[in-house]
Amino acid sequence: MTRVQIEIMLGIILVLASSVLLIVVGLNEEERMEEFVKAHDAQAIEIGASLFEANCSGCHGSQGEGIVGLCPPLNDANFFTNRLREVGWSGTLEDYIVSIVSSGRTTSTRPSEYVGQGIPAMPAWSEQYGGPLREDQVRSIAAFVMNWEATAVEGVTLEQLATPTPSAEELADPVARGQTVYLQNGCGGCHVIDGLSAGVVGPNLNEIGVVAATRVEGLSAEDYIRESILNPNNYIVEGYPENVMPQTFGDTLDDQQLDDLTEFLLAQD
Amino acid sequence: MLKSLNFHENSQKVIRAIDNRIRIITAGLGIDELQRVLRGDPPKERPNPRYKVHTTSFLFHIRPRYYQKGSTLFAHTFRLGFFVTFFFFVELVTGVILMIYYVPTPAGAYESILNIMSSVPFGKLMRDIHRLGAEAMVIFTFLHMFRTYMTGSYKKERSFTWFTGVILLGLTLFISFFGYLLPWDQLAYWAVTIGTSMAESAPVGGTEVNLLLRGAPDIGAGGLLRAYLLHIILLPLAAVLVISIHYYKVAREHGISLPARFEEGDDVSQEKKKEAKQRIDYIPDLLTHEVFLTFVGLFVIIFAAIFFYNAPLENIANPQQTPLDTKAPWYFWWLQGMLKLGDKSLMGIILPTLIVILFIAVPYIDRNPHRSFTKRPFAIALGILSLAILIVLSYMGTPFYAIETPAATRILQDLAPEEGVGQLRAVPYEQLQPGIYETNVTPTSDLCLDIPYGCPELESLFAEFTDRVNQAEEEGKLSDAQGIMVIEEWQANLKKITMRIIWTDPESGESKTYQHNYYLHEERLGE
């Protein structure tokens, strides 16, 4: 055979082989695309989880359990079954979450339970409305929140880690106990304490242990802090609006917790 | 009656008509001649009908009528130039297909890549081939140039062809570089940020060029659109023009160089030298060979794209978050390596410019008329030395060289990189047993007695974590170090993994913590 003939023959074989490869790929395309969509949705939930931890957990709790008097829970059955009817939303729950996370909320829909009478109840998070997040990030957060549906309504239960028992040292230290109270009640969602929380809605608490004594004449630092927790509207720091901080901590905190929290705040200097 | 049909005459008429039609289609070859072509016989008609098409057809008139036999030896050219052209066309075709789905805006770009991957049949294959073809084109362009240099084929009448070749190497690199940005993921964004910031280091006009490329101080909507237009219109048009000039020189003026031994080899007989100068016609020999090579190329690139290559796609570009291991596209690592060696404007602009000028001037500097290896030892040595320097500089350009990351950050980044899979994400979901694992406290074997078949991947991850922390401690990078890994069920199908390294700062004696949280979903992509 001449070189030309060999090349023609091999060429034909190669064309056939390439066609076979393409056909095999083509037959698997549907499945591949489905897999990609699944994996991408999973990734959106992972990203949403990180964003939620960084931006939302301060008020809504690290696992979306909410904080009484401050922010509603996002992981309960009510949110998944009742919420849309409550606010009269016509779209899907996911759209609702995207919308609220994007543009925030100027007033609370349940002012008797949560903050937001005449002042913003939730900040806007989307770049479009002056927030820090891109649209795709907002959608990832919504995907993450939607993923609570299984545990909220479908009866899936999660294995809980045995919380490591606090050491005796920690138990004996009121400041350490107070820090736990501070974190568990969402104080960090609005207030800054360096290294602990980064909220910007309320006054900075970095040096509250010192500042508290100078705020109101004749009132000791301890009394000032205690009063401010129980009746926030009594002493409003200049430049901050009234009625933002929940006035329910008197009911939700017991005396021991209140003492510990006060001790903890006095230690911030 | 049969006679009255005049069968013979009519059939002759039909055959003549068909023959005529074929001559029009093939621009000169009749049925008889086509048969002779396939049989491998020499042309029968005079003048040679196989040359006619070179004057009547545009596409054939830019092809050579023949090459000298010696210049078509495979071991002389390795068909490198052919394959560069081949990849150029592959890029053209796949690129146009991808353009149908691509939107050059920051909000739309990444989204459109996801769309190509998730809802366009053959979309992933097109993307893989386009990316692989681009990498291959850069490699083949470089190899083609290196071959030309080593065989001394840039001399005399080929000096200008060499010059256009240098321009084409530059165009190839820049087309590829601007294409790099288009997926708008972290990889793209930061590689191009690094690349364009090199332009900034130019002593004169650097800031302006950088601003012109990026469209703003940082790459944003403007920069993306500019990169897109450069990638799809301006640079390819320039490439088509220069390729035409480059190829026209080869095809119509000086041909492919003969291997040096046929020109100046002392031990090669006159007969062989004469044989090497025999003509090999374009039709049929070279044409079939080109078509054959095209099918070889197509098969290889389709095969490789399906089985061995996945075009990278990282998370969407985030200008606020610089990834830990940022690097330029690999073909610019040598430049990054040079930048680590000294002053930014000297190493980043002045020296590279000199190198390019030197590169273009090679045929004019090298006055040695000989082309054999043995008769130009200095040039050959310089070529090999340059290649070695290029490789070393490229290595120095990677983050492995002369960049020190804090030990704890390094360990977590290696186990669970920001992008890609990594050892942590490679652990099968069901093996992620909730619990608290402390290095040097928790045993590294038999971790999951409740899981059927155990959890070998989780164990080896934890063993690696323990090793790395202990190793950093031995090397003195961390003192009193302990690693803690907490796995929690976070949502249905979602687990949270906390990786924490605690150590004592030797200077202040304070306890330091570096921690990173990872969320892993059951259906995530991971091998």
Contacts between the chains, C-beta under 8 A, distances in Angstrom:
chain1	res1	chain2	res2	distance
A	2	B	39	7.7
A	2	B	40	3.6
A	3	B	40	7.9
A	3	B	285	7.1
A	3	B	289	7.9
A	4	B	37	7.7
A	4	B	38	7.2
A	4	B	40	5.9
A	4	B	284	5.5
A	4	B	285	6.2
A	4	B	288	4.8
A	5	B	38	7.2
A	5	B	40	7.2
A	7	B	288	5.0
A	7	B	289	6.1
A	7	B	291	7.8
A	7	B	292	4.0
A	8	B	288	6.2
A	8	B	292	7.6
A	10	B	292	6.5
A	10	B	295	8.0
A	11	B	288	7.8
A	11	B	291	6.2
A	11	B	292	4.7
A	11	B	295	4.7
A	14	B	295	4.2
A	14	B	296	6.2
A	14	B	298	7.4
A	14	B	299	4.6
A	15	B	295	5.6
A	17	B	299	5.8
A	18	B	295	7.3
A	18	B	298	5.6
A	18	B	299	4.8
A	18	B	302	5.5
A	21	B	299	7.7
A	21	B	302	5.4
A	21	B	303	6.4
A	21	B	306	6.2
A	22	B	122	7.9
A	22	B	302	6.8
A	25	B	122	6.8
A	25	B	125	5.8
A	25	B	306	6.1
A	26	B	121	6.9
A	26	B	122	6.8
A	29	B	121	4.6
A	29	B	122	6.5
A	32	B	124	6.7
A	33	B	117	7.7
A	33	B	118	5.5
A	33	B	119	6.0
A	33	B	121	7.6
A	35	B	525	7.9
A	36	B	117	5.2
A	36	B	118	4.8
A	36	B	124	7.7
A	36	B	525	7.8
A	37	B	118	4.9
A	37	B	119	8.0
A	38	B	523	4.9
A	39	B	523	6.2
A	39	B	524	6.0
A	39	B	525	3.7
A	40	B	114	6.5
A	40	B	117	8.0
A	40	B	118	6.5
A	40	B	525	8.0
A	41	B	523	7.3
A	42	B	493	7.8
A	42	B	521	3.7
A	42	B	522	7.0
A	42	B	523	4.1
A	42	B	524	4.4
A	42	B	525	7.6
A	43	B	521	7.2
A	43	B	524	6.0
A	43	B	525	7.1
A	45	B	491	7.8
A	45	B	493	7.9
A	45	B	494	6.1
A	45	B	519	7.5
A	45	B	521	5.1
A	46	B	494	7.4
A	46	B	518	7.9
A	46	B	519	4.4
A	46	B	520	6.5
A	46	B	521	5.2
A	46	B	524	6.5
A	47	B	315	7.5
A	49	B	490	6.7
A	49	B	491	7.7
A	49	B	494	6.4
A	49	B	496	7.1
A	49	B	519	3.8
A	50	B	517	7.0
A	50	B	519	6.1
A	53	B	517	6.5
A	63	B	490	7.2
A	134	B	316	7.8
A	135	B	107	6.8
A	136	B	110	7.7
A	136	B	111	7.7
A	136	B	316	6.1
A	144	B	491	7.7
A	147	B	491	4.9
A	147	B	492	6.9
A	147	B	493	7.2
A	147	B	494	6.2
A	148	B	491	6.0
A	150	B	491	7.2
A	150	B	492	3.4
A	150	B	493	7.4
A	151	B	491	6.5
A	151	B	492	5.6
A	154	B	492	7.7
A	156	B	492	4.5
A	158	B	489	4.1
A	158	B	490	7.6
A	158	B	491	7.5
A	158	B	492	7.4
A	159	B	434	5.2
A	159	B	489	5.0
A	160	B	489	7.7
A	161	B	434	5.7
A	161	B	435	6.9
A	161	B	436	6.8
A	161	B	486	7.3
A	161	B	488	5.5
A	164	B	436	7.0
